[in-house]
Amino acid sequence: MCTTKFWTDAWQEARDTAGQSGSDSKQNWQQFWNNFAELHALRNRQSRPIYNAIVDGLVADGVITPFSTVLDIGCGAGTYTLPLANKARQVTGLDTANQMLSMLQSEANHEGLSCRITPVQGDWLDIPVEPAYDVVFAANTAAINDYDSLMKMNSVSQRICCLIGFAGTYHIKVRTLLWEHLMGTPPENAAFDIQYPFNILYQERFLPNIKFYSYRERYRETLPYMIEYYTSYFKLFGLEGPETTAKITEFLANRAVDDYCTELITTTIGVLWWRADRKTTLLE
């Protein structure tokens, strides 16, 4: 039977398979995000229309109002923090990576939103368990990766929680092909699939709402930068050294045009929200 435990265990299995577990993994990922914070800020700018559309949908549903105080968990360089700040009264951006927060502050200054955004460096696990925000929000972050971290969102929210993940495969073409080239198998990337938190919330009687948004984007980067990026990325999964670097360099060089590589991302984003202060009795 598909109980809360079933979905909790399935989520754990997906996370283990994707290599998203363990304290060492958390620290290594934090360093990775610090090293490439500027890249993600630039990509956020390019892809801003889809993030604006998602936040506009939350406004239309009454999740975000002009009076809302929002906590954005794992905010990064401001992927959603910036569009949220355009619609809400105040947004607190929480992240463990200090360089991501520096980029968020820079982007907020650039957009004239610094008065509405408060960057905070810290771990979600260390945030006090008390209702401090109207809306607790998280998108594609390893901070919300199991039953306890998901349920903590309800305790910190005064009204509504929102979690964003992927529906099905998150397909990054170059990364997928390079993974198969180095690992010999397709990548397992279900750790951020929205089905796990959706079903846990459903089993816990929150009756979450969900919408889906199709997303397709091309990013163009210099060959040396892509080599640096993917050398650092695969080091997170235990692949490093001269041989690995040579394989990555050769693979990317063969795909480059005029010393530039194009990264194609195709996915469906799942936007999940629910009332933290309300459960149904329909499943009893």
C-alpha positions as CSV (number, residue, x, y, z in Angstrom):
1,M,0.0,0.0,0.0
2,C,1.3,3.5,-0.9
3,T,1.5,4.9,2.6
4,T,3.6,7.9,3.9
5,K,6.4,5.5,4.7
6,F,6.3,4.0,1.2
7,W,6.8,7.5,-0.4
8,T,9.3,8.5,2.2
9,D,11.4,5.4,1.5
10,A,11.1,5.9,-2.2
11,W,12.3,9.4,-1.9
12,Q,15.3,8.3,0.1
13,E,16.1,5.6,-2.5
14,A,15.9,8.2,-5.3
15,R,18.2,10.5,-3.4
16,D,20.7,7.8,-2.6
17,T,20.8,6.7,-6.3
18,A,21.5,10.3,-7.4
19,G,24.3,10.7,-4.9
20,Q,22.5,13.5,-2.9
21,S,23.0,12.0,0.5
22,G,25.6,12.5,3.3
23,S,27.3,15.4,5.1
24,D,30.3,15.3,2.8
25,S,28.1,15.6,-0.2
26,K,26.4,18.7,1.3
27,Q,29.7,20.4,1.9
28,N,31.1,19.5,-1.6
29,W,27.9,20.8,-3.3
30,Q,28.1,24.0,-1.3
31,Q,31.6,24.6,-2.6
32,F,30.5,23.8,-6.1
33,W,27.7,26.4,-5.9
34,N,30.1,29.0,-4.5
35,N,32.5,28.4,-7.4
36,F,29.8,28.9,-10.1
37,A,27.5,31.4,-8.5
38,E,28.0,34.0,-11.3
39,L,27.1,31.4,-13.9
40,H,23.8,30.7,-12.2
41,A,23.0,34.4,-11.8
42,L,23.5,34.9,-15.5
43,R,21.4,31.9,-16.4
44,N,18.7,33.2,-14.1
45,R,18.5,36.4,-16.0
46,Q,18.2,34.6,-19.3
47,S,15.4,32.3,-18.0
48,R,13.6,34.9,-16.0
49,P,10.4,34.7,-18.1
50,I,9.6,31.2,-16.9
51,Y,10.3,32.1,-13.2
52,N,8.1,35.2,-13.6
53,A,5.3,33.1,-15.1
54,I,5.4,30.6,-12.1
55,V,5.3,33.4,-9.6
56,D,2.5,35.1,-11.5
57,G,0.6,31.8,-11.2
58,L,1.1,31.8,-7.5
59,V,-0.2,35.3,-7.3
60,A,-3.3,34.3,-9.3
61,D,-3.9,31.5,-6.9
62,G,-3.6,33.8,-3.9
63,V,-0.5,32.1,-2.6
64,I,1.6,35.3,-2.9
65,T,0.0,38.7,-2.0
66,P,1.5,42.2,-1.8
67,F,1.5,41.7,2.0
68,S,3.2,38.4,2.1
69,T,6.4,37.7,4.0
70,V,8.3,34.8,2.3
71,L,11.1,32.5,3.2
72,D,12.9,31.2,0.1
73,I,14.9,28.1,1.2
74,G,18.0,27.4,-0.9
75,C,17.5,30.6,-2.7
76,G,20.8,30.5,-4.7
77,A,21.5,33.5,-6.7
78,G,17.9,34.6,-6.6
79,T,16.1,32.3,-9.2
80,Y,12.8,32.8,-7.5
81,T,13.7,35.3,-4.8
82,L,13.8,38.2,-7.3
83,P,10.5,37.6,-9.0
84,L,8.9,36.9,-5.5
85,A,10.2,40.2,-4.3
86,N,8.4,41.9,-7.1
87,K,5.1,40.6,-5.8
88,A,5.5,40.2,-2.0
89,R,6.2,42.6,0.8
90,Q,9.5,41.0,2.0
91,V,11.5,37.9,1.0
92,T,14.2,36.3,3.1
93,G,16.7,34.3,0.9
94,L,18.3,31.5,2.8
95,D,21.3,29.6,1.5
96,T,24.5,28.0,2.8
97,A,26.6,29.2,-0.1
98,N,27.9,32.7,0.7
99,Q,28.8,33.5,-3.0
100,M,25.3,32.7,-4.1
101,L,24.0,35.2,-1.5
102,S,26.5,37.7,-2.7
103,M,25.2,37.3,-6.2
104,L,21.6,37.6,-4.9
105,Q,22.5,40.9,-3.2
106,S,24.1,42.2,-6.4
107,E,21.1,41.2,-8.5
108,A,18.7,42.7,-6.0
109,N,20.7,46.0,-6.1
110,H,20.6,45.9,-9.9
111,E,16.8,45.5,-10.0
112,G,16.1,48.0,-7.2
113,L,14.8,45.2,-4.9
114,S,17.4,45.2,-2.1
115,C,14.9,46.8,0.3
116,R,12.6,43.8,-0.1
117,I,15.2,41.1,0.1
118,T,17.1,39.9,3.1
119,P,19.9,37.4,2.4
120,V,20.6,35.0,5.2
121,Q,23.5,32.5,5.2
122,G,22.4,29.4,7.1
123,D,21.2,25.8,7.0
124,W,17.4,25.1,6.8
125,L,17.9,22.5,9.5
126,D,19.0,25.2,11.9
127,I,16.1,27.5,11.4
128,P,13.8,27.7,14.5
129,V,10.7,25.6,14.3
130,E,8.2,28.4,14.8
131,P,5.6,30.1,12.5
132,A,7.6,33.1,11.3
133,Y,6.6,33.6,7.6
134,D,3.3,33.9,5.7
135,V,4.8,31.7,2.9
136,V,7.6,29.1,3.2
137,F,9.0,28.5,-0.3
138,A,11.6,26.1,-1.7
139,A,12.6,25.2,-5.3
140,N,14.9,22.4,-6.5
141,T,16.9,22.4,-3.3
142,A,18.5,19.5,-1.4
143,A,17.4,21.3,1.8
144,I,13.9,19.8,1.4
145,N,14.7,16.2,0.7
146,D,12.9,13.9,3.2
147,Y,9.8,13.7,5.4
148,D,11.2,15.7,8.3
149,S,12.5,18.6,6.2
150,L,9.2,18.8,4.3
151,M,7.1,18.7,7.4
152,K,9.2,21.5,9.0
153,M,8.0,23.8,6.2
154,N,4.5,23.5,7.8
155,S,5.9,24.5,11.2
156,V,7.7,27.6,10.0
157,S,4.8,28.8,7.8
158,Q,1.9,30.8,9.2
159,R,-0.3,30.2,6.1
160,I,1.0,28.5,3.0
161,C,3.9,26.4,1.8
162,C,5.2,26.1,-1.8
163,L,7.6,23.5,-3.1
164,I,8.9,23.4,-6.7
165,G,10.5,20.3,-8.3
166,F,10.6,18.5,-11.6
167,A,7.9,16.3,-13.1
168,G,9.7,13.4,-14.7
169,T,13.1,13.8,-16.3
170,Y,15.2,16.9,-15.9
171,H,17.1,16.6,-19.2
172,I,20.3,18.6,-19.7
173,K,21.6,17.3,-23.0
174,V,25.4,17.8,-22.7
175,R,25.4,16.6,-19.1
176,T,23.3,13.6,-19.9
177,L,25.6,12.6,-22.8
178,L,28.7,13.3,-20.9
179,W,27.4,11.2,-17.9
180,E,26.8,8.3,-20.2
181,H,30.2,8.7,-21.8
182,L,32.0,8.7,-18.4
183,M,29.7,6.4,-16.3
184,G,28.5,4.0,-19.0
185,T,24.9,4.4,-17.9
186,P,22.2,7.1,-18.1
187,P,22.1,9.5,-15.1
188,E,19.6,8.9,-12.3
189,N,18.0,12.3,-11.6
190,A,14.7,11.6,-9.8
191,A,15.9,13.1,-6.4
192,F,14.0,16.3,-7.1
193,D,10.9,14.7,-8.7
194,I,7.8,16.4,-7.3
195,Q,5.9,13.0,-7.0
196,Y,7.6,12.2,-3.7
197,P,6.6,15.3,-1.7
198,F,3.2,15.4,-3.4
199,N,2.3,11.9,-2.3
200,I,3.7,12.4,1.2
201,L,1.6,15.5,1.6
202,Y,-1.5,13.7,0.2
203,Q,-1.0,10.8,2.6
204,E,-0.7,13.4,5.4
205,R,-4.0,14.9,4.4
206,F,-2.9,18.3,3.2
207,L,-4.4,17.9,-0.3
208,P,-1.8,19.9,-2.2
209,N,-2.4,21.8,-5.3
210,I,-0.1,21.3,-8.3
211,K,0.5,22.9,-11.7
212,F,3.0,22.1,-14.4
213,Y,5.1,24.3,-16.6
214,S,7.0,23.2,-19.7
215,Y,10.5,24.6,-19.8
216,R,13.1,24.7,-22.6
217,E,16.2,26.8,-22.7
218,R,19.6,27.0,-24.4
219,Y,22.7,28.3,-22.7
220,R,26.0,29.1,-24.5
221,E,29.3,29.0,-22.7
222,T,33.0,29.1,-23.7
223,L,34.7,25.7,-24.1
224,P,37.2,26.4,-21.3
225,Y,34.5,27.4,-18.9
226,M,32.4,24.2,-19.7
227,I,35.5,22.1,-19.1
228,E,36.0,23.7,-15.7
229,Y,32.4,23.4,-14.8
230,Y,32.0,19.7,-15.7
231,T,35.4,18.8,-14.2
232,S,34.2,20.2,-10.9
233,Y,30.7,18.6,-11.4
234,F,31.9,15.1,-11.9
235,K,34.4,15.4,-9.1
236,L,31.3,15.5,-6.8
237,F,30.5,11.9,-8.0
238,G,34.1,10.6,-7.5
239,L,35.4,11.1,-11.0
240,E,38.6,13.2,-11.0
241,G,42.2,13.1,-12.2
242,P,44.1,13.6,-15.4
243,E,42.3,10.8,-17.3
244,T,38.8,12.1,-16.4
245,T,39.8,15.7,-17.3
246,A,41.1,14.5,-20.6
247,K,37.9,12.6,-21.4
248,I,35.7,15.6,-20.5
249,T,37.9,18.0,-22.5
250,E,37.9,15.7,-25.6
251,F,34.1,15.2,-25.4
252,L,33.3,18.9,-25.1
253,A,35.8,19.9,-27.7
254,N,34.2,17.6,-30.2
255,R,30.8,19.3,-29.6
256,A,32.1,22.9,-29.5
257,V,31.6,25.4,-32.3
258,D,34.0,28.3,-32.5
259,D,35.1,27.4,-28.9
260,Y,31.6,27.6,-27.6
261,C,29.4,24.8,-26.2
262,T,25.6,24.9,-26.2
263,E,23.7,23.4,-23.3
264,L,20.0,22.5,-24.0
265,I,17.7,22.0,-21.0
266,T,14.3,20.5,-21.5
267,T,12.0,19.7,-18.5
268,T,8.6,20.1,-16.9
269,I,8.5,22.0,-13.6
270,G,6.0,20.9,-11.0
271,V,4.7,23.7,-8.7
272,L,3.2,22.4,-5.5
273,W,1.5,24.5,-2.8
274,W,-0.7,23.7,0.2
275,R,-2.2,25.2,3.3
276,A,0.1,24.5,6.2
277,D,-2.7,25.3,8.7
278,R,-5.3,23.1,7.1
279,K,-5.8,19.3,6.7
280,T,-8.8,17.4,5.3
281,T,-10.5,14.5,7.1
282,L,-11.4,12.8,3.7
283,L,-8.8,10.1,4.1
284,E,-9.8,9.1,7.6
